[in-house]
Amino acid sequence: MLSEALAFLQGLSPAWIYVLLGIGAGVENIVPPVPADTFVVLGGFIAGAGAADPGAIFLATWAGNVTTALAVYFAGARYGPLFFDTACGRLLLRPHQLHRLGAYYQRWGRVTIFATRFLPGFRAVVPVFAGVTGQRFLPVALPLASASAIWYGLLTWLGTRAGRNVEGIVAWLSELNRVLLIAALALGAAILYVWYRSRNAAEGRRSGSAGR
């Protein structure tokens, strides 16, 4: 499959390579299973062979990723409050939980947004809730764009340095993403625990008030 993807990209003009890699890096914010990282490495490999420009590979993937991440941020800001005001939305997060989430973003949002750009799954989720909780644009955009620049710059550089060992680089990247996925799952479990405790703590306080 890797050789087929590489052969497909090598058969394209540089302009189409940039377009497809930019779209792939962007779609990852909407459909996380898309293997955008692998394709960026392959694009870097093609650039290293002289068939494309590594700077253009980086700019296309970085711009595609940042653009869709900010798009879901704006979508969260526009539609999130309406959704969480419905019965279905309150099943996911109740008003007091949204308030706590907003307070968290106010204090730790920049660090969280930056760090989660390196974690599968969270890349797509964190910008959405930054919008839902009404976070300002620049405190969201700056850490998001800088972290994405580091990540896609690294992937492009790895691809250009792969030489004939592109499969080894992709295997290393797969292992790294596996480790990052484990970290993301552990973080997700911790968040689920906090969500459960905060939800039930509020119910307990309401029950105690009713009893008095």
C-alpha positions as CSV (number, residue, x, y, z in Angstrom):
1,M,0.0,0.0,0.0
2,L,2.9,2.4,0.8
3,S,4.6,1.7,-2.5
4,E,1.2,2.2,-4.3
5,A,0.7,5.6,-2.6
6,L,4.2,6.7,-3.4
7,A,3.8,5.6,-7.0
8,F,0.6,7.5,-7.2
9,L,2.1,10.7,-5.9
10,Q,5.2,10.4,-8.1
11,G,2.9,10.2,-11.1
12,L,1.4,13.6,-10.4
13,S,2.6,17.1,-11.2
14,P,4.1,19.1,-8.3
15,A,1.0,21.3,-8.3
16,W,-1.3,18.3,-7.7
17,I,1.0,16.9,-5.1
18,Y,0.7,20.2,-3.1
19,V,-3.1,20.3,-3.5
20,L,-3.7,16.7,-2.5
21,L,-1.3,16.8,0.5
22,G,-2.9,20.1,1.6
23,I,-6.3,18.6,1.4
24,G,-5.2,15.5,3.3
25,A,-3.6,17.5,6.1
26,G,-6.8,19.6,6.3
27,V,-9.3,16.7,6.3
28,E,-7.5,15.1,9.2
29,N,-9.1,17.8,11.5
30,I,-12.5,16.5,10.4
31,V,-11.8,12.8,9.8
32,P,-9.0,11.9,12.2
33,P,-8.2,8.4,10.8
34,V,-7.0,10.0,7.5
35,P,-3.2,9.1,7.4
36,A,-2.1,12.6,6.6
37,D,1.2,12.3,8.4
38,T,2.4,9.4,6.2
39,F,1.4,11.3,3.1
40,V,3.4,14.4,4.2
41,V,6.5,12.2,4.7
42,L,6.0,10.7,1.3
43,G,5.7,14.2,-0.1
44,G,8.9,15.2,1.6
45,F,10.5,12.1,0.1
46,I,9.4,13.1,-3.4
47,A,10.7,16.6,-2.8
48,G,14.0,15.2,-1.6
49,A,14.3,13.4,-5.0
50,G,13.8,16.7,-6.8
51,A,10.3,16.1,-8.1
52,A,8.7,18.8,-5.8
53,D,9.7,21.7,-3.6
54,P,10.0,20.9,0.1
55,G,9.0,24.4,1.1
56,A,5.9,24.1,-0.9
57,I,5.1,20.7,0.6
58,F,5.4,22.2,4.1
59,L,3.4,25.3,3.2
60,A,0.6,23.3,1.6
61,T,0.2,20.8,4.5
62,W,0.6,23.5,7.2
63,A,-1.9,25.8,5.6
64,G,-4.4,23.0,4.9
65,N,-4.1,21.8,8.5
66,V,-4.4,25.3,10.1
67,T,-7.2,26.4,7.8
68,T,-9.6,23.5,8.7
69,A,-8.6,23.6,12.3
70,L,-9.7,27.2,12.5
71,A,-12.8,26.4,10.4
72,V,-13.9,23.9,13.1
73,Y,-13.1,26.5,15.8
74,F,-15.4,29.0,14.1
75,A,-18.0,26.3,13.6
76,G,-17.9,25.5,17.3
77,A,-18.2,29.2,18.1
78,R,-21.2,29.6,15.7
79,Y,-23.2,26.4,16.3
80,G,-21.8,25.0,19.6
81,P,-23.8,27.1,22.1
82,L,-27.0,26.4,20.1
83,F,-26.3,22.6,20.1
84,F,-25.4,22.4,23.8
85,D,-28.6,24.3,24.7
86,T,-30.6,21.3,23.3
87,A,-31.5,18.2,25.2
88,C,-29.1,16.2,23.1
89,G,-26.3,18.6,23.8
90,R,-27.0,18.6,27.5
91,L,-26.5,14.8,27.5
92,L,-22.9,15.4,26.4
93,L,-22.1,18.5,28.5
94,R,-24.4,20.3,31.0
95,P,-24.2,24.0,31.5
96,H,-22.0,23.9,34.6
97,Q,-19.6,21.5,32.8
98,L,-19.4,24.0,29.8
99,H,-18.7,26.7,32.3
100,R,-15.8,24.7,33.9
101,L,-14.5,23.9,30.5
102,G,-14.4,27.6,29.5
103,A,-12.6,28.4,32.8
104,Y,-10.0,25.7,32.0
105,Y,-9.5,27.1,28.5
106,Q,-9.1,30.6,29.9
107,R,-6.3,29.4,32.2
108,W,-4.6,26.6,30.2
109,G,-6.0,26.9,26.7
110,R,-2.8,28.1,25.0
111,V,-0.7,25.2,26.4
112,T,-3.5,22.7,25.7
113,I,-4.0,23.8,22.1
114,F,-0.3,23.7,21.4
115,A,0.3,20.2,23.0
116,T,-2.7,18.5,21.6
117,R,-1.7,19.3,18.0
118,F,0.7,16.4,18.4
119,L,-1.9,14.0,19.7
120,P,-4.1,12.0,17.3
121,G,-7.8,12.7,17.8
122,F,-7.4,15.6,20.1
123,R,-6.1,17.7,17.1
124,A,-9.7,17.6,15.8
125,V,-11.6,18.0,19.1
126,V,-9.7,20.8,21.0
127,P,-10.3,23.6,18.5
128,V,-14.0,22.8,18.4
129,F,-14.4,23.3,22.1
130,A,-12.2,26.4,22.1
131,G,-14.9,27.8,19.8
132,V,-17.8,26.4,21.8
133,T,-16.5,28.0,25.0
134,G,-16.0,31.4,23.3
135,Q,-12.2,31.6,23.4
136,R,-10.7,34.6,21.5
137,F,-9.2,34.0,18.1
138,L,-5.5,34.9,18.6
139,P,-5.0,32.8,21.8
140,V,-6.4,29.9,19.8
141,A,-4.8,30.5,16.4
142,L,-1.2,31.3,17.5
143,P,-0.4,28.1,19.5
144,L,-2.4,26.0,16.9
145,A,-0.4,27.4,14.0
146,S,3.0,27.2,15.7
147,A,2.5,23.6,16.8
148,S,1.3,22.6,13.3
149,A,4.3,24.3,11.8
150,I,6.7,22.3,14.0
151,W,4.9,19.0,13.3
152,Y,4.6,19.4,9.5
153,G,8.0,20.9,9.2
154,L,9.5,17.9,11.0
155,L,7.5,15.5,8.8
156,T,8.6,17.2,5.6
157,W,12.2,17.3,6.8
158,L,12.1,13.6,7.6
159,G,10.8,12.8,4.2
160,T,13.5,14.7,2.4
161,R,16.2,12.9,4.5
162,A,14.7,9.5,4.0
163,G,16.9,8.7,0.9
164,R,16.0,5.2,-0.1
165,N,14.8,4.2,3.3
166,V,11.3,5.9,3.1
167,E,9.7,2.7,4.4
168,G,11.9,2.8,7.5
169,I,10.9,6.4,8.1
170,V,7.2,5.6,7.7
171,A,7.6,2.6,10.0
172,W,9.2,4.9,12.6
173,L,6.5,7.4,12.2
174,S,3.8,4.7,12.7
175,E,5.5,3.7,15.9
176,L,5.7,7.3,17.1
177,N,2.0,7.8,16.3
178,R,1.2,4.6,18.2
179,V,2.9,6.0,21.2
180,L,1.1,9.3,20.8
181,L,-2.2,7.4,20.4
182,I,-1.6,5.6,23.7
183,A,-0.9,9.0,25.3
184,A,-4.1,10.4,23.7
185,L,-6.2,7.4,25.0
186,A,-4.8,7.8,28.5
187,L,-5.6,11.5,28.4
188,G,-9.0,10.7,27.1
189,A,-9.6,8.3,30.0
190,A,-8.6,11.0,32.4
191,I,-11.0,13.5,30.8
192,L,-13.8,11.0,30.8
193,Y,-13.2,10.5,34.6
194,V,-13.3,14.2,35.2
195,W,-16.4,14.5,33.1
196,Y,-18.2,11.8,35.0
197,R,-17.2,13.2,38.4
198,S,-18.2,16.7,37.5
199,R,-21.5,15.5,36.2
200,N,-22.4,13.4,39.2
201,A,-21.0,15.9,41.7
202,A,-23.6,18.4,40.4
203,E,-26.4,15.8,40.7
204,G,-25.3,15.0,44.2
205,R,-25.4,18.7,45.2
206,R,-28.9,19.1,43.8
207,S,-30.1,15.9,45.6
208,G,-28.7,17.2,48.9
209,S,-30.4,20.6,48.4
210,A,-33.7,18.9,47.7
211,G,-33.4,16.8,50.8
212,R,-33.0,19.8,53.0
